[in-house]
Amino acid sequence: MPNHTGTLDQVFQALADTTRRSLVERLIRGPASVSELAQPLAMSLPAVMQHLGVLEACSLVRSEKAGRVRTCRIDPEGLRLAENWIAAQRTAWEQHLDQLGEVLAEQPAAPGPPQRRSTP
């Protein structure tokens, strides 16, 4: 796997914020203007723009300006980078667990706890 450490770090840092995750979740449903994205959030438009700037810097979001309207959309490549890294980690852990299962299957069964005798 190529070394994308800086970009991958930026993606995870961007997604660590609840507001940015909610923006990404909204944009997965389709493009939206900045004002549409800001509407459900309890923050100023400049604050939303800062969050979008972070998402754009790590290639999770793209935006275009037409007149006075800035429209944002998901950039699938940024999400794919995080998805590929997570999938590689999942594969490695599954292999480790499979190996552990094989080792445990080869071990003799452990004796059970000693049985208590009932006294008459």
N, CA and C of each residue as an Amber inpcrd file, in Angstrom:
protein
   360
   0.8510000  -1.1760000   0.0000000   0.0000000   0.0000000   0.0000000
   0.8990000   1.2420000   0.0000000   0.6750000   2.2030000  -0.8880000
   1.4930000   3.4120000  -0.9290000   1.3820000   4.1750000   0.3830000
   2.3950000   4.9590000   0.6870000   2.4170000   5.7200000   1.9240000
   1.6520000   7.0250000   1.7400000   0.4510000   7.0980000   2.3000000
  -0.3820000   8.2950000   2.2540000  -0.5660000   8.8400000   3.6730000
   0.4530000   8.6920000   4.5150000   0.3110000   8.9860000   5.9320000
  -0.2120000  10.3950000   6.1940000   0.3830000  11.4040000   5.5800000
  -0.0620000  12.7680000   5.8350000  -1.5190000  12.9680000   5.4760000
  -1.9130000  12.5400000   4.3110000  -3.2870000  12.7080000   3.8640000
  -4.2330000  11.8710000   4.7100000  -3.8450000  10.6480000   4.9980000
  -4.6830000   9.7740000   5.8200000  -4.8570000  10.3700000   7.2160000
  -3.7910000  10.9000000   7.7790000  -3.8860000  11.5570000   9.0820000
  -4.8630000  12.7240000   9.0220000  -4.7850000  13.5040000   7.9550000
  -5.6870000  14.6490000   7.8070000  -7.1430000  14.1900000   7.6960000
  -7.3710000  13.1020000   6.9650000  -8.7410000  12.5960000   6.8120000
  -9.3040000  12.1950000   8.1690000  -8.5310000  11.4110000   8.9320000
  -9.0320000  10.9690000  10.2330000  -9.1670000  12.1340000  11.2070000
  -8.2670000  13.0920000  11.1460000  -8.3860000  14.2640000  12.0070000
  -9.6470000  15.0560000  11.6470000  -9.9210000  15.1860000  10.3660000
 -11.1300000  15.8990000   9.9400000 -12.3830000  15.1680000  10.4000000
 -12.3770000  13.8460000  10.2850000 -13.5510000  13.0590000  10.6580000
 -13.6980000  12.8880000  12.1690000 -12.7040000  13.3040000  12.9270000
 -12.7820000  13.2040000  14.3860000 -13.7620000  14.2220000  14.9700000
 -14.1220000  15.2090000  14.1870000 -15.0240000  16.2630000  14.6580000
 -16.4730000  15.9380000  14.2960000 -17.3600000  16.0370000  15.2770000
 -18.7770000  15.7120000  15.0820000 -19.4290000  16.5620000  13.9960000
 -19.1380000  17.8510000  13.9900000 -19.7400000  18.7410000  12.9910000
 -19.3010000  18.3380000  11.5860000 -18.0280000  18.0620000  11.4230000
 -17.5410000  17.6870000  10.0910000 -18.1240000  16.3420000   9.6510000
 -18.2560000  15.4030000  10.5960000 -18.8980000  14.1270000  10.2280000
 -20.3390000  14.3580000   9.7980000 -21.0480000  15.2560000  10.4660000
 -22.4420000  15.5190000  10.0670000 -22.4960000  16.1830000   8.6930000
 -21.5240000  17.0380000   8.3830000 -21.4710000  17.6410000   7.0440000
 -21.2260000  16.5650000   5.9840000 -20.3020000  15.6490000   6.2610000
 -20.0170000  14.5580000   5.3200000 -21.2640000  13.6920000   5.1470000
 -21.9170000  13.3480000   6.2610000 -23.1310000  12.5290000   6.1730000
 -24.1920000  13.2020000   5.3140000 -24.3400000  14.5190000   5.4750000
 -25.3330000  15.2440000   4.6650000 -24.9300000  15.2430000   3.1900000
 -23.6550000  15.4400000   2.9070000 -23.1970000  15.5180000   1.5190000
 -23.2120000  14.1590000   0.8290000 -23.1860000  13.0840000   1.5780000
 -23.2980000  11.7620000   0.9630000 -24.6540000  11.6160000   0.2730000
 -25.6620000  12.3110000   0.7930000 -27.0040000  12.2620000   0.1730000
 -27.0780000  13.0850000  -1.1090000 -26.0900000  13.9580000  -1.3280000
 -26.0740000  14.7660000  -2.5430000 -25.4940000  16.1420000  -2.2890000
 -25.1650000  16.8730000  -3.3690000 -24.5850000  18.2080000  -3.2370000
 -25.5160000  19.1560000  -2.4800000 -24.9110000  20.1530000  -1.8330000
 -25.6960000  21.1530000  -1.1060000 -24.9100000  22.4500000  -1.0590000
 -25.6440000  23.5440000  -0.9790000 -25.0000000  24.8510000  -0.8430000
 -24.5290000  25.0090000   0.6040000 -23.6040000  25.9280000   0.8010000
 -23.0850000  26.1730000   2.1440000 -24.2150000  26.5940000   3.0700000
 -25.1190000  27.4300000   2.5900000 -26.2290000  27.8700000   3.4480000
 -27.1480000  26.7000000   3.8020000 -27.3650000  25.7610000   2.8760000
 -28.1650000  24.5680000   3.1890000 -27.4630000  23.7140000   4.2450000
 -26.1460000  23.6100000   4.1340000 -25.3790000  22.8280000   5.1060000
 -25.3910000  23.4910000   6.4870000 -25.3760000  24.8170000   6.5080000
 -25.3220000  25.5560000   7.7660000 -26.6730000  25.5910000   8.4830000
 -27.7490000  25.4680000   7.7480000 -29.0920000  25.6530000   8.3070000
 -29.3550000  24.8200000   9.5700000 -29.0880000  23.5040000   9.5920000
 -29.4160000  22.7500000  10.8050000 -28.3790000  22.8780000  11.9290000
 -27.2800000  23.5620000  11.6630000 -26.2020000  23.6560000  12.6510000
 -26.3480000  24.9140000  13.4950000 -26.0260000  24.8000000  14.7540000
 -26.1100000  25.9400000  15.6740000 -24.7640000  26.6660000  15.6990000
 -24.3830000  27.2190000  14.5420000 -23.1350000  27.9710000  14.4490000
 -23.2300000  28.9670000  13.3060000 -22.3040000  29.8880000  13.2900000
 -22.3020000  30.9360000  12.2670000 -21.8690000  30.3670000  10.9150000
 -22.2220000  31.0800000   9.8680000 -21.8200000  30.6880000   8.5220000
 -20.2910000  30.6470000   8.3820000 -19.5430000  31.6230000   8.9210000
 -18.0860000  31.5370000   8.8430000 -17.5230000  30.2820000   9.5330000
 -18.1320000  29.8570000  10.6340000 -17.6750000  28.6480000  11.3250000
 -17.9080000  27.4160000  10.4470000 -19.0500000  27.3690000   9.7790000
 -19.3380000  26.2560000   8.8640000 -18.3320000  26.2660000   7.7190000
 -18.0200000  27.4580000   7.2120000 -17.0320000  27.5780000   6.1300000
 -15.6630000  27.0480000   6.5790000 -15.2930000  27.2870000   7.8340000
 -14.0170000  26.7750000   8.3420000 -14.0270000  25.2410000   8.3510000
 -15.1290000  24.6610000   8.8150000 -15.2380000  23.1980000   8.8230000
 -15.1510000  22.6440000   7.3980000 -15.8260000  23.2880000   6.4710000
 -15.7670000  22.8460000   5.0770000 -14.3500000  22.9990000   4.5160000
 -13.6450000  24.0320000   4.9390000 -12.2670000  24.2180000   4.5080000
 -11.3710000  23.0630000   4.9480000 -11.5850000  22.5770000   6.1570000
 -10.8230000  21.4280000   6.6560000 -11.1410000  20.1990000   5.8120000
 -12.4280000  20.0010000   5.5150000 -12.8400000  18.8460000   4.7070000
 -12.2910000  18.9390000   3.2850000 -12.2150000  20.1450000   2.7420000
 -11.6510000  20.3150000   1.4010000 -10.1400000  20.0930000   1.4040000
  -9.4690000  20.5340000   2.4600000  -8.0160000  20.4050000   2.5360000
  -7.5660000  18.9470000   2.5210000  -8.3910000  18.0550000   3.0340000
  -8.0110000  16.6370000   3.0500000  -8.7450000  15.8480000   1.9680000
  -9.3340000  16.5400000   1.0080000  -9.9840000  15.9370000  -0.1640000
 -11.1980000  15.0720000   0.1620000 -11.9200000  15.4200000   1.2300000
 -13.1860000  14.7330000   1.4980000 -14.3420000  15.4460000   0.7990000
 -14.1780000  16.7410000   0.5650000 -15.2390000  17.5670000  -0.0220000
 -14.6340000  18.4500000  -1.1100000 -15.4290000  18.6680000  -2.1620000
 -15.0770000  19.6260000  -3.2170000 -16.1600000  20.6860000  -3.2490000
 -15.8140000  21.8810000  -3.6720000 -16.8360000  22.9180000  -3.7980000
 -16.6040000  23.7290000  -5.0650000 -17.7020000  24.2770000  -5.5740000
 -17.6620000  25.1490000  -6.7500000 -18.5120000  26.3610000  -6.4530000
 -18.0920000  27.4870000  -6.9910000 -18.8530000  28.7110000  -6.7970000
 -19.4740000  29.1240000  -8.1170000 -20.7810000  29.3130000  -8.0990000
 -21.5180000  29.8060000  -9.2670000 -22.2570000  31.0600000  -8.8170000
 -21.7710000  32.2100000  -9.2320000 -22.3660000  33.4620000  -8.7680000
 -22.0620000  33.6400000  -7.2870000 -23.1110000  33.7640000  -6.4930000
 -22.9340000  33.9470000  -5.0450000 -23.1350000  32.6510000  -4.2750000
 -23.3750000  31.5560000  -4.9740000 -23.6750000  30.2890000  -4.3050000
 -22.4950000  29.3310000  -4.4210000 -22.0170000  28.8580000  -3.2740000
 -20.9570000  27.8400000  -3.2360000 -21.6360000  26.5070000  -2.9500000
 -21.4610000  25.5640000  -3.8770000 -22.0510000  24.2360000  -3.7400000
 -20.9550000  23.2330000  -3.4010000 -21.2330000  22.3920000  -2.4070000
 -20.2690000  21.3940000  -1.9500000 -20.7680000  20.0020000  -2.3060000
 -19.8190000  19.1150000  -2.5370000 -20.1440000  17.7060000  -2.7960000
 -19.0320000  16.8460000  -2.2420000 -19.3590000  15.5920000  -2.0060000
 -18.3700000  14.6300000  -1.5000000 -17.3500000  14.3390000  -2.5980000
 -16.1050000  14.1980000  -2.1940000 -15.0560000  13.7210000  -3.0910000
 -14.8020000  12.2650000  -2.6940000 -15.3020000  11.3190000  -3.4790000
 -15.2160000   9.9110000  -3.0830000 -13.7860000   9.4210000  -2.8670000
 -12.8190000  10.0420000  -3.5120000 -11.4330000   9.5870000  -3.3780000
 -10.9240000   9.7370000  -1.9450000 -11.2930000  10.8240000  -1.2850000
 -10.8790000  11.0320000   0.1020000 -11.4540000   9.9770000   1.0250000
 -12.7270000   9.6650000   0.8400000 -13.3510000   8.6130000   1.6480000
 -12.7450000   7.2550000   1.3270000 -12.4120000   7.0380000   0.0650000
 -11.8290000   5.7590000  -0.3510000 -10.4900000   5.5100000   0.3390000
  -9.7220000   6.5600000   0.5330000  -8.4340000   6.4380000   1.2080000
  -8.6300000   5.8850000   2.6230000  -9.5640000   6.4620000   3.3690000
  -9.8460000   5.9830000   4.7270000 -10.4370000   4.5750000   4.6920000
 -11.3240000   4.3270000   3.7670000 -11.9540000   3.0100000   3.6460000
 -10.9130000   1.9260000   3.3590000  -9.9700000   2.2030000   2.4700000
  -8.9240000   1.2260000   2.1350000  -8.0390000   0.9260000   3.3340000
  -7.6990000   1.9590000   4.1030000  -6.8590000   1.7460000   5.2800000
  -7.5980000   0.8890000   6.3130000  -8.8600000   1.2110000   6.5500000
  -9.6530000   0.4380000   7.5190000  -9.8030000  -1.0080000   7.0510000
 -10.0500000  -1.2080000   5.7740000 -10.1930000  -2.5710000   5.2400000
  -8.9000000  -3.3610000   5.4090000  -7.7530000  -2.7260000   5.2010000
  -6.4700000  -3.4150000   5.3710000  -6.2690000  -3.8140000   6.8320000
  -6.6560000  -2.9410000   7.7640000  -6.5360000  -3.2680000   9.1840000
  -7.4750000  -4.4190000   9.5570000  -8.6760000  -4.3890000   9.0250000
  -9.6490000  -5.4550000   9.2980000  -9.1210000  -6.7910000   8.7850000
  -8.5570000  -6.7980000   7.5920000  -8.0030000  -8.0280000   7.0150000
  -6.8720000  -8.5710000   7.8810000  -5.9890000  -7.6900000   8.3400000
  -4.8690000  -8.1220000   9.1830000  -5.3830000  -8.7290000  10.4870000
  -6.3650000  -8.0790000  11.1140000  -6.9040000  -8.6100000  12.3680000
  -7.6230000  -9.9320000  12.1470000  -8.3360000 -10.0570000  11.0540000
  -9.0240000 -11.3300000  10.7710000  -8.0090000 -12.4540000  10.5890000
  -6.8910000 -12.1550000   9.9420000  -5.8440000 -13.1710000   9.7790000
  -5.2640000 -13.5740000  11.1310000  -5.0290000 -12.5850000  12.0000000
  -4.5180000 -12.8920000  13.3370000  -5.5080000 -13.7440000  14.1250000
  -6.7690000 -13.4070000  14.0340000  -7.7820000 -14.1760000  14.7590000
  -7.9100000 -15.5940000  14.2010000  -7.7820000 -15.7450000  12.8810000
  -7.8050000 -17.0800000  12.2790000  -6.6320000 -17.9100000  12.7910000
  -5.4500000 -17.2970000  12.8540000  -4.2700000 -18.0020000  13.3540000
  -4.4610000 -18.3900000  14.8210000  -5.0200000 -17.4940000  15.6150000
  -5.2850000 -17.7930000  17.0150000  -6.2700000 -18.9470000  17.1320000
  -7.2950000 -18.9420000  16.3060000  -8.2700000 -20.0300000  16.3020000
  -7.6190000 -21.3630000  15.9830000  -6.6940000 -21.3560000  15.0280000
  -5.9930000 -22.5970000  14.6680000  -5.1420000 -23.0930000  15.8290000
  -4.4470000 -22.1990000  16.5050000  -3.6120000 -22.5780000  17.6490000
  -4.4810000 -23.1380000  18.7680000  -5.5810000 -22.4800000  19.0430000
  -6.4680000 -22.9500000  20.1090000  -7.1010000 -24.2880000  19.7670000
  -7.3930000 -24.5240000  18.5130000  -7.9910000 -25.7970000  18.0980000
  -7.0050000 -26.9440000  18.2740000  -5.7120000 -26.6570000  18.1840000
  -4.6820000 -27.6850000  18.3410000  -4.4030000 -28.0050000  19.8080000
  -4.7880000 -27.1290000  20.7250000  -4.5200000 -27.3230000  22.1460000
  -5.4750000 -28.3700000  22.7230000  -4.9690000 -29.2070000  23.6680000
  -5.8740000 -30.1470000  24.3240000  -6.8870000 -29.3670000  25.1630000
  -8.0310000 -29.9650000  25.3380000  -9.0870000 -29.2990000  26.1050000
  -8.6140000 -29.1030000  27.5370000  -8.8650000 -27.9470000  28.0730000
  -8.4830000 -27.6460000  29.4520000  -9.4330000 -28.3760000  30.3930000
  -8.8990000 -28.8850000  31.5070000  -9.7920000 -29.5620000  32.4530000
 -10.7680000 -28.5620000  33.0400000 -11.9570000 -29.0330000  33.3170000
 -12.9880000 -28.1740000  33.8990000 -12.6970000 -27.9150000  35.3620000
 -13.4740000 -27.0720000  36.0040000 -13.2560000 -26.7860000  37.4200000
 -13.5140000 -28.0530000  38.2400000 -12.8380000 -28.1870000  39.3700000
 -13.0520000 -29.3840000  40.1780000 -14.5080000 -29.4930000  40.6290000
 -14.9920000 -30.7100000  40.6630000 -16.3930000 -30.9440000  41.0550000
 -16.4910000 -30.9210000  42.5710000 -17.5120000 -30.3250000  43.0830000
 -17.7540000 -30.2840000  44.5160000 -18.5460000 -31.5140000  44.9100000
 -18.1710000 -32.0840000  45.9870000 -18.9460000 -33.2060000  46.5170000
 -19.9610000 -32.6800000  47.4900000 -21.1290000 -33.1890000  47.3620000
 -22.1500000 -32.7760000  48.3160000 -22.0010000 -33.6320000  49.5760000
 -22.1590000 -32.9980000  50.7170000 -22.0680000 -33.7300000  51.9750000
 -23.4540000 -34.0830000  52.4510000 -23.6100000 -35.3800000  52.9340000
 -24.9610000 -35.7920000  53.3810000 -25.3420000 -35.2030000  54.6860000
